[in-house]
Amino acid sequence: MIDIEKHPCFSIDAKGKYARVHLPVAPKCNIQCNYCKRDYDCVNESRPGVTSKVLSPEQALTYLVKLKEKMPHLSVVGIAGPGDPFANPVETMTTLRLIRKEFPEMILCLSSNGLNVAPYVDELAELKVSHVTITINAFDPEVTKDVYKWVRLEKRGFVGAEGAKVLLEKQLEAIKLLKMYDITVKINTIVIPGINDHLVGDIAKTAKELGADLMNTIPLYPVEGTPFENLTEPSAAMMKVIRADIAKHIKPMTHCARCRADAVGLLGKDDPEAAKLLNDIANMTVTADETRPYVAVASHEGLLVNQHLGEADTLYIYKETSQGYRMVEQRRTPPSGTGNHRWQALGESLSDCRALLVGGIGPSPSAIIGRTGIKIVEMTGLIDDGLDAMFKGKSLKTIKKADVFRCGAECSGKGTGCG
Ligand code: SF4
């Protein structure tokens, strides 16, 4: 039985008693906020978007098992980046599934920009995710457009007012769907002087009308190297006035600790020993379910992982032998035209495979097939490299497809994985 009263961020009584951990499994982002820069290695900085390491879903589960031994009072697992959970839906949903199986009583919590939440809401409800935070910095596209450099949805990039409209539309849809399942929705708003500070009360009013449960206002932290680096951080007095204003419309969150994407421990008292554990696990090889002997691959010619799952009539099935990898069969995929039954049938037919390597996969097949316990890896490159990663735990250098929003090309990040 999940006891949501043990959530230290949402229940003031739980704050000093129960710990939370953020699992940094989501490195890529699908929007570029003008206040954000994701760095992985800054141990002294406490703000969202920062983490020391990124973990695979299997590493994240191992980390959690060890943490729970050390911290029996750990009651919440959150995924909050360092990018966006739903810009990395395969990693996020796989992690949530692994945790729910191992820890049926764990409170699951997510923090997202809301752009790509909607396709996963059914599954979040099924996994009993109870808390979702959506960051909304304005409801007016003319204001929102000044907060984001670009927005990317379904491989299309949007900028300016068009990007703002796409983002807002998807955020509203996400809130509506989450509330249909009675999931607690918190709105995060970054208070940005000169941009949205005069609008925060209106955001609170609209958020309440949309069904959101509470709201957290966070003062802008001007980060060097971002377009907002020269703005002034809102003063404590200004934040006090703003919080009093939003309280007229919606329940305000009172004890946000502006957590890192790898935060762990009691709120405001992160556990330094856990940082070492995170580092150790990130360097550890944790492979997918080894009781499954095969790996399935979507490939046009049997050399490269280069096929989208939707266009694959057959999948190459590989096993590891003492003489190297051997292709044991080409297995037919179920015919198209049966909607999601096709993916359910494929999931069942791959029950002896520990992983599925694909050049591309849509959100529905990814969710349905992933539910069967197979690890789904989207990559391009040599099949052998993918097999090395799945059978030997070697790191996988995915060759990214070139697009106008490729990592580091358009944002202020260092090209270390923000997509
Ligand atoms: S800090 Fe945010 S994402 Fe993390 S556990 Fe608390 S409410 Fe959830």
Residues whose N, C-alpha, C, O or C-beta is under 5 A from the ligand:
A	BS01	SF4	C9 R20 V76 G78 A80 C109 L110 S111 C259
